[in-house]
Amino acid sequence: MGSEIIDKLEQWGPERCESLGLEDAIAYCRRLTLGQYENFSVLSRFVPDRMRDGVSAVYAYCRWADDLSDESGDQDLALERLAWWREELNACVAGDSRHPVFVALGSVLTRHALDPSPFYHLLDAFEQDQRVSRYATWDELFGYCRGSADPVGRIVLQLAGSSMDQKQLKMSDAVCTGLQLANHWQDVRRDIVERDRIYIPHEMTDEPDFQSRLIQTATNGHAPDQEFLEIYRGVMRSLLERTSPLLRQIDPLLASVSADVRPMLWLFAAGGQAILNLIARSDYETVLYRVSMSKFQKAWLALRASRQGRVS
Protein backbone atom coordinates (compact mmCIF):
# COMPACT_ATOMS: atom_id res chain seq x y z
CA MET A 1 0.00 0.00 0.00
CA GLY A 2 2.64 2.50 1.01
CA SER A 3 5.21 1.41 -1.59
CA GLU A 4 2.83 2.37 -4.40
CA ILE A 5 2.89 5.98 -3.23
CA ILE A 6 6.60 6.01 -2.47
CA ASP A 7 7.21 4.70 -5.99
CA LYS A 8 5.17 7.62 -7.33
CA LEU A 9 7.81 10.02 -5.99
CA GLU A 10 9.81 9.45 -9.17
CA GLN A 11 6.87 10.88 -11.09
CA TRP A 12 5.39 13.29 -8.53
CA GLY A 13 8.09 14.05 -5.99
CA PRO A 14 10.33 16.86 -4.77
CA GLU A 15 12.79 16.51 -7.64
CA ARG A 16 10.33 16.06 -10.48
CA CYS A 17 6.58 16.56 -10.67
CA GLU A 18 4.69 15.81 -13.87
CA SER A 19 1.66 18.01 -14.35
CA LEU A 20 -1.92 16.78 -14.53
CA GLY A 21 -5.01 18.72 -15.44
CA LEU A 22 -7.79 19.12 -12.91
CA GLU A 23 -9.98 16.36 -14.35
CA ASP A 24 -7.11 13.85 -14.37
CA ALA A 25 -5.99 14.91 -10.88
CA ILE A 26 -9.48 14.34 -9.48
CA ALA A 27 -9.64 10.98 -11.26
CA TYR A 28 -6.31 9.97 -9.68
CA CYS A 29 -7.57 10.90 -6.20
CA ARG A 30 -10.73 8.89 -6.78
CA ARG A 31 -8.77 5.82 -7.90
CA LEU A 32 -6.48 6.08 -4.90
CA THR A 33 -9.41 6.42 -2.51
CA LEU A 34 -11.39 3.57 -4.05
CA GLY A 35 -8.32 1.33 -3.86
CA GLN A 36 -7.82 1.82 -0.12
CA TYR A 37 -9.87 0.35 2.71
CA GLU A 38 -10.02 1.14 6.36
CA ASN A 39 -12.81 -0.69 8.17
CA PHE A 40 -15.05 0.52 5.34
CA SER A 41 -14.35 1.92 1.91
CA VAL A 42 -13.81 5.64 2.39
CA LEU A 43 -15.71 6.39 -0.81
CA SER A 44 -18.72 4.21 -0.06
CA ARG A 45 -22.10 4.64 -1.76
CA PHE A 46 -23.18 6.66 1.27
CA VAL A 47 -20.90 9.59 0.39
CA PRO A 48 -23.19 12.19 -1.25
CA ASP A 49 -22.37 12.97 -4.88
CA ARG A 50 -21.75 16.61 -3.99
CA MET A 51 -18.95 15.53 -1.61
CA ARG A 52 -17.24 12.76 -3.57
CA ASP A 53 -14.54 14.87 -5.21
CA GLY A 54 -13.84 16.60 -1.91
CA VAL A 55 -13.66 13.38 0.10
CA SER A 56 -11.37 11.83 -2.53
CA ALA A 57 -8.98 14.80 -2.50
CA VAL A 58 -8.88 14.93 1.30
CA TYR A 59 -8.27 11.20 1.58
CA ALA A 60 -5.52 11.33 -1.06
CA TYR A 61 -3.87 14.17 0.86
CA CYS A 62 -3.95 12.14 4.09
CA ARG A 63 -2.88 8.91 2.39
CA TRP A 64 0.15 10.53 0.83
CA ALA A 65 1.14 12.22 4.09
CA ASP A 66 0.66 8.99 6.03
CA ASP A 67 2.80 6.98 3.65
CA LEU A 68 5.49 9.63 3.41
CA SER A 69 5.61 9.38 7.20
CA ASP A 70 5.43 5.61 7.67
CA GLU A 71 6.80 4.09 4.46
CA SER A 72 9.98 6.12 4.01
CA GLY A 73 11.98 3.67 6.13
CA ASP A 74 13.98 6.33 7.94
CA GLN A 75 12.91 9.00 10.42
CA ASP A 76 15.03 11.78 8.93
CA LEU A 77 13.88 10.96 5.41
CA ALA A 78 10.26 10.82 6.56
CA LEU A 79 10.52 14.26 8.16
CA GLU A 80 12.24 15.62 5.07
CA ARG A 81 9.44 14.32 2.86
CA LEU A 82 6.76 15.66 5.20
CA ALA A 83 8.47 19.06 5.05
CA TRP A 84 8.24 18.87 1.26
CA TRP A 85 4.54 17.95 1.54
CA ARG A 86 4.04 21.01 3.75
CA GLU A 87 5.67 23.18 1.08
CA GLU A 88 3.26 21.72 -1.49
CA LEU A 89 0.36 22.53 0.85
CA ASN A 90 1.63 26.10 1.21
CA ALA A 91 1.74 26.43 -2.57
CA CYS A 92 -1.77 24.97 -2.86
CA VAL A 93 -3.17 27.45 -0.34
CA ALA A 94 -1.46 30.23 -2.30
CA GLY A 95 -3.16 29.03 -5.49
CA ASP A 96 -0.06 27.54 -7.11
CA SER A 97 -0.59 23.75 -7.00
CA ARG A 98 1.61 21.40 -9.00
CA HIS A 99 1.25 17.93 -7.43
CA PRO A 100 -1.89 16.10 -8.67
CA VAL A 101 -3.25 15.70 -5.13
CA PHE A 102 -2.96 19.43 -4.58
CA VAL A 103 -4.35 20.28 -8.00
CA ALA A 104 -7.49 18.40 -6.93
CA LEU A 105 -7.39 19.70 -3.36
CA GLY A 106 -6.92 23.29 -4.48
CA SER A 107 -10.13 23.09 -6.47
CA VAL A 108 -11.93 21.66 -3.44
CA LEU A 109 -10.55 24.35 -1.13
CA THR A 110 -11.86 27.05 -3.46
CA ARG A 111 -15.22 25.46 -4.24
CA HIS A 112 -16.09 24.77 -0.59
CA ALA A 113 -14.23 27.75 0.90
CA LEU A 114 -12.41 25.36 3.23
CA ASP A 115 -10.32 26.57 6.13
CA PRO A 116 -6.81 25.19 5.41
CA SER A 117 -5.75 25.04 9.08
CA PRO A 118 -7.01 21.44 9.65
CA PHE A 119 -4.70 20.25 6.87
CA TYR A 120 -1.73 21.80 8.68
CA HIS A 121 -2.83 20.23 11.98
CA LEU A 122 -2.85 16.82 10.30
CA LEU A 123 0.70 17.36 9.07
CA ASP A 124 1.77 18.32 12.60
CA ALA A 125 0.41 14.97 13.81
CA PHE A 126 2.23 13.00 11.10
CA GLU A 127 5.45 14.71 12.15
CA GLN A 128 4.68 13.96 15.79
CA ASP A 129 4.41 10.27 14.92
CA GLN A 130 8.02 10.42 13.80
CA ARG A 131 9.20 12.04 17.00
CA VAL A 132 6.92 10.53 19.67
CA SER A 133 6.37 6.80 20.06
CA ARG A 134 5.13 6.58 23.68
CA TYR A 135 2.44 8.40 25.69
CA ALA A 136 2.57 8.80 29.44
CA THR A 137 -1.00 9.97 30.07
CA TRP A 138 -4.48 9.82 28.61
CA ASP A 139 -4.40 13.60 28.20
CA GLU A 140 -1.23 13.37 26.09
CA LEU A 141 -2.85 10.79 23.84
CA PHE A 142 -5.97 12.96 23.55
CA GLY A 143 -3.76 15.85 22.51
CA TYR A 144 -2.30 13.72 19.73
CA CYS A 145 -5.79 12.76 18.54
CA ARG A 146 -6.78 16.42 18.41
CA GLY A 147 -4.23 16.79 15.62
CA SER A 148 -4.37 13.36 13.97
CA ALA A 149 -8.14 12.72 13.92
CA ASP A 150 -10.31 15.69 14.85
CA PRO A 151 -9.28 17.84 11.84
CA VAL A 152 -10.70 15.19 9.48
CA GLY A 153 -14.14 15.54 11.02
CA ARG A 154 -13.98 19.30 10.77
CA ILE A 155 -13.02 19.09 7.11
CA VAL A 156 -15.91 16.71 6.42
CA LEU A 157 -18.35 19.05 8.17
CA GLN A 158 -17.11 21.90 5.98
CA LEU A 159 -17.55 19.77 2.85
CA ALA A 160 -21.08 18.97 4.01
CA GLY A 161 -21.86 22.66 4.50
CA SER A 162 -22.69 22.19 8.18
CA SER A 163 -23.05 25.00 10.68
CA MET A 164 -19.72 24.33 12.47
CA ASP A 165 -20.87 25.80 15.78
CA GLN A 166 -18.94 24.91 18.92
CA LYS A 167 -21.44 22.28 20.04
CA GLN A 168 -21.28 20.53 16.69
CA LEU A 169 -17.47 20.71 16.61
CA LYS A 170 -17.24 19.20 20.09
CA MET A 171 -19.40 16.25 19.04
CA SER A 172 -17.44 15.77 15.84
CA ASP A 173 -14.11 15.89 17.68
CA ALA A 174 -15.34 13.27 20.16
CA VAL A 175 -16.39 10.87 17.40
CA CYS A 176 -13.16 11.33 15.46
CA THR A 177 -11.03 10.82 18.56
CA GLY A 178 -13.07 7.71 19.34
CA LEU A 179 -12.43 6.36 15.84
CA GLN A 180 -8.71 7.05 16.12
CA LEU A 181 -8.55 5.30 19.49
CA ALA A 182 -10.52 2.32 18.19
CA ASN A 183 -7.94 1.98 15.41
CA HIS A 184 -5.11 2.14 17.94
CA TRP A 185 -6.64 -0.59 20.11
CA GLN A 186 -7.24 -2.70 16.99
CA ASP A 187 -3.62 -2.25 15.83
CA VAL A 188 -1.67 -2.65 19.08
CA ARG A 189 0.45 -5.52 17.79
CA ARG A 190 1.01 -4.03 14.33
CA ASP A 191 2.00 -0.64 15.73
CA ILE A 192 4.61 -2.27 17.96
CA VAL A 193 6.03 -4.72 15.44
CA GLU A 194 6.01 -2.44 12.38
CA ARG A 195 6.38 1.05 13.88
CA ASP A 196 7.75 0.63 17.44
CA ARG A 197 4.81 2.74 18.65
CA ILE A 198 2.74 2.24 21.77
CA TYR A 199 -0.39 4.34 22.10
CA ILE A 200 -1.55 2.75 25.38
CA PRO A 201 -0.84 5.48 27.97
CA HIS A 202 1.70 4.45 30.58
CA GLU A 203 -0.61 5.61 33.37
CA MET A 204 -3.18 2.91 32.49
CA THR A 205 -1.33 0.34 34.59
CA ASP A 206 0.83 0.29 37.71
CA GLU A 207 2.91 -2.60 36.38
CA PRO A 208 6.47 -1.21 36.16
CA ASP A 209 7.49 -3.59 33.35
CA PHE A 210 4.23 -3.46 31.40
CA GLN A 211 5.69 -1.93 28.24
CA SER A 212 8.64 -4.30 28.04
CA ARG A 213 6.34 -7.31 28.46
CA LEU A 214 3.94 -5.79 25.94
CA ILE A 215 6.71 -5.49 23.34
CA GLN A 216 7.92 -9.02 24.06
CA THR A 217 4.40 -10.42 23.66
CA ALA A 218 3.70 -8.56 20.42
CA THR A 219 7.08 -9.45 18.92
CA ASN A 220 7.05 -13.14 19.87
CA GLY A 221 3.34 -13.71 19.26
CA HIS A 222 2.77 -15.14 22.73
CA ALA A 223 2.80 -13.83 26.28
CA PRO A 224 5.84 -14.39 28.50
CA ASP A 225 3.41 -15.53 31.22
CA GLN A 226 -0.32 -15.96 31.77
CA GLU A 227 -0.34 -13.15 34.31
CA PHE A 228 0.60 -10.56 31.69
CA LEU A 229 -2.30 -11.47 29.40
CA GLU A 230 -4.71 -10.98 32.28
CA ILE A 231 -3.17 -7.58 33.03
CA TYR A 232 -3.36 -6.63 29.35
CA ARG A 233 -7.02 -7.66 29.12
CA GLY A 234 -7.82 -5.42 32.07
CA VAL A 235 -6.02 -2.47 30.51
CA MET A 236 -7.73 -2.96 27.17
CA ARG A 237 -11.12 -3.30 28.86
CA SER A 238 -10.56 0.06 30.56
CA LEU A 239 -9.51 1.65 27.27
CA LEU A 240 -12.67 0.45 25.56
CA GLU A 241 -14.80 1.78 28.40
CA ARG A 242 -13.26 5.21 27.84
CA THR A 243 -13.56 5.06 24.06
CA SER A 244 -17.17 3.94 23.55
CA PRO A 245 -18.79 7.09 25.04
CA LEU A 246 -16.87 9.19 22.52
CA LEU A 247 -18.36 7.26 19.61
CA ARG A 248 -21.85 7.62 21.05
CA GLN A 249 -21.62 11.34 20.35
CA ILE A 250 -22.57 10.39 16.79
CA ASP A 251 -26.26 10.40 17.80
CA PRO A 252 -26.57 14.10 18.63
CA LEU A 253 -24.16 14.94 15.80
CA LEU A 254 -26.44 13.27 13.24
CA ALA A 255 -29.34 15.43 14.38
CA SER A 256 -27.28 18.54 13.56
CA VAL A 257 -26.34 17.71 9.96
CA SER A 258 -28.26 17.44 6.70
CA ALA A 259 -30.04 14.17 5.95
CA ASP A 260 -27.85 13.20 2.99
CA VAL A 261 -24.65 12.96 5.09
CA ARG A 262 -26.13 11.03 8.02
CA PRO A 263 -25.64 7.52 6.53
CA MET A 264 -21.96 8.22 5.82
CA LEU A 265 -21.24 9.61 9.29
CA TRP A 266 -23.26 6.93 11.05
CA LEU A 267 -21.45 4.16 9.19
CA PHE A 268 -17.97 5.26 10.23
CA ALA A 269 -18.95 5.65 13.87
CA ALA A 270 -20.75 2.31 13.82
CA GLY A 271 -17.68 0.71 12.27
CA GLY A 272 -15.54 2.02 15.12
CA GLN A 273 -17.96 0.64 17.71
CA ALA A 274 -18.07 -2.68 15.87
CA ILE A 275 -14.28 -2.93 16.19
CA LEU A 276 -14.53 -2.28 19.92
CA ASN A 277 -17.17 -4.99 20.19
CA LEU A 278 -14.96 -7.44 18.30
CA ILE A 279 -12.05 -6.65 20.61
CA ALA A 280 -14.24 -7.41 23.62
CA ARG A 281 -15.49 -10.66 22.07
CA SER A 282 -11.89 -11.71 21.33
CA ASP A 283 -11.09 -11.41 25.04
CA TYR A 284 -9.23 -8.14 24.48
CA GLU A 285 -6.11 -9.88 23.14
CA THR A 286 -5.14 -7.38 20.42
CA VAL A 287 -1.51 -7.63 21.49
CA LEU A 288 -1.56 -11.08 19.85
CA TYR A 289 -3.68 -10.50 16.75
CA ARG A 290 -5.71 -7.91 14.91
CA VAL A 291 -9.49 -8.23 14.84
CA SER A 292 -11.37 -7.31 11.68
CA MET A 293 -14.94 -7.27 10.49
CA SER A 294 -16.28 -9.99 8.23
CA LYS A 295 -18.00 -9.22 4.93
CA PHE A 296 -21.31 -10.12 6.58
CA GLN A 297 -20.74 -7.70 9.46
CA LYS A 298 -19.86 -4.91 7.02
CA ALA A 299 -22.93 -5.64 4.91
CA TRP A 300 -25.15 -5.63 8.00
CA LEU A 301 -23.82 -2.27 9.13
CA ALA A 302 -24.25 -0.87 5.62
CA LEU A 303 -27.87 -2.02 5.66
CA ARG A 304 -28.40 -0.37 9.03
CA ALA A 305 -26.78 2.81 7.73
CA SER A 306 -29.24 2.99 4.85
CA ARG A 307 -32.15 2.45 7.23
CA GLN A 308 -31.10 4.27 10.39
CA GLY A 309 -28.60 6.84 9.23
CA ARG A 310 -31.36 9.01 7.87
CA VAL A 311 -33.49 8.94 11.01
CA SER A 312 -34.03 12.44 12.35
N, C-alpha and C positions, 0 to 999 in steps of 0.2 A: 504493500500500500504506500509506504513512505518512499520507497526507492523509485516509484514511477514519477513522483514529483521531483525528487533530487535529480533524476536523470533529465528532467525538463530544464534544469539550470543551464545546460549547454545551448538550449534554444531560447529560453526566457530567463536569463540570470543576470548577475551584476556586470559581467563582461560583455555580454551580447544579448540583445532582446529583439527578436523579430516582431514586427508590428502585425496586429490583427485589427480589422474593422470591428465596429461595435456589434454587429450581428454575429460575427464569428466568435468574438470574445464571450458574448452571452451564451452562445451554443457550447463553447468549451466549458464554461462554469456549470451549465446544466448537465453535461456529460459527466463531469467530475462528481457532481452532487449525486446524480443517479447511480453512479458506480460505487458509492460509499454507503455503508450501513453502520448505524449505531445500534440501539435496540430496535429502532424502526428506521425505515428509509426516511431521510430528511425531507425529500421531495415527494412525500406521499400524496395520494389523491385528495387528501384533506387540506392541502395547501391551496388557498384560493388562487384563481388564475391571476388576479391583480397583484399577487405577491410572489409569484413563482420566479420571475427574473431576480427580484430582490433577495429572496431566500437563497437562490443559487449563488449569487455574487457574494453574499455574506458568508455562506458555507465555504465557498472556494477560498475566500480570504483567510478564514480560520484554518482550513485544511492545510493550506500552504504554510502558514505561520507555525502550525503544530508540527508539521514534518520538517521544516527548517530547524525547529528546535530539537526534535527528538530523533531525527534520522540522519543528522549530520555526522554522528559518530565521534564528535569531539566537542567539548564545552566551548572552547575558544572559537572554533569554527561556527558552532551554532549561534553564539552571540554575535559574531561578525555578520552572519547571514540575516539574523533578525534585525540588526542595525540597518542593513541594506533594505530589508522589507519596510522598515520605518521610513527610510528615505523615499521609497516608492509611494507610501501612504501620504507623506508630506506633499509629494508632487501631485498626487491624485486630488488631494484637498485643494491644492492651488490651481487645479484645472489643467494639469499637464501630465496625464497618465500615459504610460508606455507599455507596461506589462498587461497582458490580456485580462488578468483578474481585476486590475485597477481600471482598465478601460470600461469593463462591465460595471464595476463598483462606482466609478465616477458618474456614470449615467444614473445609477440608482440613487446616489447621494443627491444629485440635482433634482430628479423627478420627485423624490419623497421629502426633500428638504431635511435630510437626516443630519443630526448632530454628530460630527465625527469623533467626539471625545470617547464614546464607548470603544471604538476601534483602537484607540491608543491605550485604553485601559487593558484591553485584551493582550496587546503586545507587551505591556508591562508584566502581565502574569506569565506569558511565555518566557520572558527573560528571567522572572523569578524562579521558574522551574529549573533553570540552568544553575541558579545560585543557591537555592534552598531545597534540601531533600528531606528535612525532618521538621516536625512541628511540635512545640512544647505544649501548647495549650489549644483548647477549643476555639478561643478567640482569635488566635493566630491563624488557624485553619479557616475560620470564617472570613478573616481579612483577605486571605488568598482567594477564596471563592467570590468575594466582592469584585475582584478583578478578572477572574478566569471564567465566571459563569454569569453573573448578574448582568454584565453589559449585553450579552446575547438577548436576554429577555427584553431589555430596553430597546434594542434595535428592532426586534420583532414587533413590539408595540408601536414603534414609529412607522414601520412598514404597513401595519394594520390601520394606521390613522387614529389610534386610540388617544384618549384624553391626556394621559401621562401625568395625572395628578399624583400627589405624594402617597395617597392611600393605595392607588393602583400600582405605583412603583414599588412600594413596600411588599405587596403581595407577589408581584412578579419576581422581585429579588429573592423572596423566600422560596418560591418554587424552583427557580434556577439553581440556587444554592443546594436545595434538596436533591435535584437531579445530579449535580456535580458530586455530591457526597455519595449518592447511590452508586455512581460509577466508580468512585474510589473504593467503596466497600466490595463491589463486584470484582475489582481488579487488584486486590491486595497482593496476590502472588505475582502477577505479571509486572506490577509496578516495582516490586523488589528485585525480581530476577532480571528484568530487561532494563530498568531505569535506575536501580538503587534508590528508590524513593519510598518513603513511608509517610502516609498521610494520617495514620492513626495518631492522635495527639498523645504525647508522652504522659500527660496528666491523667489519662484514662485508666491507668493501672498503677498500683504501688509496687509491682514486681520490679526490682532493680535491674534484672537482666532480661526484661521482657523483649526489648528490641533485638538483642543478640539471638535469643531463642526463636524469635519471629523470623529473622533472616535465615537461620539454620533450617527451620522447618520449610520455609518457602523454597530454599535452594535445593534441599535434599528430597523434597516431596513427601516427607513424613516427619512427625513430631519427635523431638529428642526424648520425650517422656509423655505419658498420658496426662500428667498434671498440667502441662502447658496447654494442651488442647482445651482442657476445661476452662483454664484462665482465658484463653483466646475467645472461646464461645461467649463467655460472660462479657468481655469487652465489646465484641461485635453486637451482642444483644443490646447493650447500652447505646451503642452508636445508632442502631436502627431505631431505638425508641426516641432518640433526639432528632432523627432525620424525617421520620414519617409525618410529624406535625407540620413541617415545612411544606411538604408536598400537598397537604390538605388545604393549603391556601389557594389551590387551583379553583376551589368551589366559588368563593367570593370574587376571584379574578374573572372567571367566566361571565359572571353577571355584569361585569363592567365593560365588556368588549362586544363588538358587533357579532351577530349570529354566525357569519360565514367563517370566522376564525376560531370559534369555540371547539369544533371537532379536532382541529390541529393541536391546539393548546392542551385540550383534555387528554389526547392520545399520548403526548410526551410525558405528562405528569403521571398518567396511569401506567405507562411503561416503567417509569422510575419506581413506582410503588410495587409493581409486579416483580421487579428485580429484588426489592427488599423482601417481599414475600417468599421468593425462591431461596434467598439466603437463609431465611428462618427455617424453611422446610428442609434445607440441606444441613441442618444442625450448625449453621453459622461457620462452616469450615472453609471459608474463602481463602485462607492461607494455603490450602492444599489444592484447590481447583476453582475454576471460574464457572459460575452458574450462567445459564443463558436461557432465553425463552424458546419454546418450541414453535414450529409453524402454526400449530393449532392455537396456542396461547396468543400469538400475535394476531391471528385471524379473529379470535374471539374479542380481543380488545378493539380491533378495528371495527367490528360489528357494533360493539358498545359505543364507540366514538360516533358512529353514524347515527345511532339512536339517541344517545344521551348527551353528546356534546353540544347539541343545539337546544337543549332544555333551558328555558329562561329561569 
